Amino acid sequence: MNELSYLLSHLTPLQYVIVAANLLLMLLAPALVERFASGEPNSKRFRITLMRGINLLILAAVLYPDFSATQPENRAVLIRLASIIVVLYLAYLIAVVADAIVRRKYGKRQTSSEYETYSDTYHSRMLGLLISSFISIVALITIIRLAGLSSLLEAGGVIGFIGVFLALTQAAWAPDIISGLLLLNSDMVSEGDVIEIDDGSPLLARVFKTKVFHTVLVDLIDNHRVMIGNASLRACTIHNLSRFASARGLRERLVFKIGYDVSPDRVKKLFHTAFDKICENESIAIDQTHPLEIRVLDTGDHAVEWGVFYYIKEIVQKVKSRQAFMEEILLASGTHDISLATPQTHVISKN
């Protein structure tokens, strides 16, 4: 108790302000992260822990010189170190708050049944990068001054080293930043969109998050997340299925090869029976307001190639709707006694 009284009596007004501010930030960390930070619950919990950990580190660095019998020269080093940590922490907080404000002002608002979110646009991303760069430069200059590098040669050496490091590594980060800005400016890849990427093996995914260096996708087939660099994503052929060409929705197509011995009327009746059956299932996202379209796509040597076209608006259920409709067609083919297997109209002779 005597040590605590001694400590409190020897604190300067500035130290009182720093201690009070850090204790307040430790208490308000959950509210600040919830208000200004975006991401999943695990990410938010990590940020809360990080904030409180840095607060404790600052308190320890500020209070330790007065609490212990540290030599005056060592106290000066600890106070200088604490000041640098405070500058880094304030720069981080200001950058997070500024990014949240810019995203709310110039970003795209998205609402769901659970919560409301704001995704980046070209303008919010560009303004956010400019603000972050300005804050970083101010923090760097302040840290150089606090570190005691007062001469122009010393400060120039630190800044020059950082500049050379950024120049040598720009091939690793610059293309992704520029490609991310170009993707946002084109408005072709936005959070929540369902896209199909043709990069050797097709990928059907929903855009989960567009970040500075990469984009996070959710694979709709295997239900897992995929991270792809913005430069790599921009080099792929991207089909945005959420951007309809008309108000009808996305036009889907199923292809079947049926023999010439089956009349067109029987084929159409088969597909209409399956369509009527699938429309009774309310969990399937097939649009019932538009009639089924049945077309002959090709007349080959062995079978007629039929195309069945229908519309869906819930693109996330594209795979589920397609699989359910094909199952109903398979069941209806047995009822109508029509084989869906491609017939063989020639025989290979054996010598």
N, C-alpha and C positions, 0 to 999 in steps of 0.2 A: 504493500500500500504506500509506503514511504517512497519507493522507487517511482511509482506511478505519479505521486504528487510532485516529486522532483522533475519528472519528465514534463508534466503539464506546465509547470512553472517556468521551464526553460524553452518552451516552444515560441517561435516568432509568430507574428500575425499571419505571415505567408504560409507557414507550416500548419497553422490552425485551419486556414482556408483549404489547403491541400487535403488534410485529414478529413475535414467535414465533407468536401466534395467527393472523395473516394468512398466514404461510408454511405453517402447518399446514392452514389452510382451503384454500389453493391446491392442496396435495397431496391432500386428501381430497374435493375438489369432485366428482369423478366418483362416488365412493361415496355421498356425501350426496345428490346429485341422483337417483341410481338408487334409493336407499332411500326417500326421502321425496317426491320429485316424481313426478307422473304426466304422461303425454303420449307423443307419438311420439318416435322417436330424434332427429329434427331439432330438436324443441323442447327435448329434454334437452341436446343439444349446445350450443344457444344459452344455456341456463341455466348450463352449466358455464363457457362463455366469459364470460358476464356476471359470474359470481361471481369468477372470476380477474381480470377487468378491474377490478372494484371493489377487490379486494385490492391490486392494484398501485397504484391511485389512493390508497388509504389509506396504503400504505407510502411513496409519494412525498410525500404531504402531511405525514406524521409526520417523515420523515428529512430533507427538504429544508431546513428552517430551520437544522438543525445542520450540514448538509453544505456549505451555501453561506454566503457572507458577508452574510446578510440582516440588515437593520436590526431591532432588538428589537421595534419596533411592528409591522413586517411579519411577524415570527415569531409574534407573538401572534395575528394574523389567520389565518395559515396553520394554526396549532394549533387554533384555534377552528373553522375550516372542516373540518379533519380530524376533529374530534370530532363535528361534525354528520353527516359522511359515515358515521362509525362507528355512530352511533345509527340512521341510516336503514338501514344494512346489517344491523345486529343485529335491527331490527324486521322486516325482510324475512325473514331466516332463521328467526326465532322464529315468524312467521306461517305460513311454509311447513311447518315441522316440526309446529306445532300443528294445522294443517289436515290433514296426513297422519295424525296420531294420532287425531284426531276421526273422520276418514273410516274408518279401520280399526276403530274402536270402535263407531261408530253407523251406518256405511255398509252397503251391500249387497255381499257378496262374490260375484264372478263368476269362474269358472274356465274355462279353455280349454285346448286342447292345447299352447299355447305358454307362457302365463304366467297368473298370478292377478292380478286387479285388483279395486279397490273403487270402487263408484260411489256418488254422493251420494244420501242420502235426505232427507226433510224435517227430521229431527232433526239430522243431521250438517251440513246446509246452514245451519240456524238457529244452531246452536252455533258453527259456523265463522265466521259473520258477527258474532256477539257477541264472540268472541275477537279477530277482526281489528279490530273497532271499538275494543275496549279497548286493544289494542296501538297502534293509530294515535293514540289520545288521549294515551297515555303518551309516545309518541315525539314528538308535537307539543309537549307541555308541556316536555319535555326540550330540544328544539331551540330553543324560545323562550327558555329559560333560558341555553342555551349561546350564543345569538346576542346576549346582553347586554340583552334586553328585560325588564329586571327590574321596572319599574314596572307597576302594575296597568293604567294607561291604555294603555301600549304593548302589553302582552300581550293586553289585551282588544280592542285594535284589530286585531291579527293574527287572533285567534279569531273576531272579528265579521266580518272580511272573508271568512274561509273559510266561516262560516255563511251569509252572504249569497250567496256563490257557489254553495253547495250548494242553497240555496232557489231560486235562479233557474234552476238546471239540473235540478231534481228531476223535471221532466216528461220528461227524456231518459233517466233511469236508474231512477227509482223504480218505474214500472209493470213493467219487465222483472224487477226483483228480486222484487217481490211476486207477479207471475204465475209466476215460477220456483218460488217456495215453494209456491204453490197447486197447481201441476202435480205437484210432488214429493209433496205431502200427499195428493193424490188417488190416487197410485200408478197413474196411467194412462199415463204416459210415462216409462219407465225405459230405461237404457242397454242396448242389445241388442235391444229390442223392434222388431218390424216394424209400422209404422203406415201408414195411408192417409189423406191429408189432402185434404178436399174444399174447395178454396178457388178456385173458378172452374175451374181445370185440375187434375184429380186427380194426386196425387203419392204413389207407393209408395216408401217409404224405410225404412231401418233407423236407429234412434237411435244415433248414434256417441258423443256427449258432451253432457251437460247441464251448462251453465255458469251463472254468476251472471246474466249479462245475455242470453244467447242459447243456442240449442240447435243442435248440428251434426248434420245428417242425411246419410246416404249414399243417393243415388238408386239404387234397384235396377234401374232400366231403363237409364239412361245411365252408371251407375257413376261418379258424381262427387259431390262434397260440396256440401251446401246449408246455409247459415247462415240461421236465422230467429229473430227476436227472440222472447223468451218471451211478451211481451204479444200479439204477432201470432199465435203458435202457439196460445195459449189462446183466441183469438177464432175459430179455425177449428174445423170439425167433424172430430174425430179418430176414426178407426177403428183400434183396437189389435188387429191380427190375431194377435198372439202370445198373447192372453188367450182361450183356448178356452172355449166354453160347455159343452163336455163333453170327456171323455177321448179321444174319437175324433179330435179335431184340428180343423183348419179345413175347413169344408164348402165346396167349390168347385162352381161351376155353369157348364156350357156350354150354349148355346142354339142350336138348329138348326130351320130351317123346311123341312119335307119335304112333298111333294105327297100328296094323298089317294089317288093311285093305288098308293102303296106301303103294304103291309099292316103293322100294328103288329109282327107277329112278325119280319118282315124288318128293320124299323128296329132292334128290340132286338138282333137277331143281329148287325147291323152294329156297334153300340156295344160289345157284349160281345167281338166279335172284336178291335176296337181296344184294349179294356181288357186283354185277355189278352196282346196283343202288347207293350203299354207296360209291363206288369208284368215282362216278361223283361229289361227294361233296369234294371240295378241302380243306375245313376246318377240315375234319376228318383225323386223323393221321394213318389210316390203311394203311399198306404197300401193294401197288398194284403189286409190282414186284414179289411177291411170291404167287402162286396159293392157293386158298382156300382148306383146307383139311377137308374132311367129313368122319367120322368113326362111326361104330356101337360100342358103349361102353358096352351095356348090352342088353340082351333079357329077359325081365321080364314076369310075368304072364299077365299083362294088356297092355303093350306097349313096343316098341323098344326104347331104350335110344340112341339118336344120339348125337355125339359130333362134333361141328364146330370149327375148329382151324384156327386162322389167326395171323398175326404178326403186331406189332406196334413198332416204334422206339422213338416216342415222348411220354415218359412214363407219363409226366404230364397230357396228355390228355387221359389217360387210361380209366377213368370213362366216359368221354364224348363219346369216340369212342365206348365203349361197349354199352352204352345206345342208341346211334344213330343206331348201327347195329341191336340191338334187335328190335327197332322200325321198321326198314325196313323189317325185317323178319316177324313181325306181319302184316304189310301191305301186304306183298307178300303172306302170308298164306290165306288171304281173296281172292286174285286174283286166286290162285291155288286151292281154295276150300279144304284146309287141316287144320284140327283143331289142335291147339297146346295144347289143354287141354288133360290131361291124361285120356284115356277112362276107363270106368268101365265095365268089362266083366262078372261080377257076380252080382246076385241080392240077397239082404238080405230079407229073408222072415219074415213077421210080423205075430206073433201069435195072 
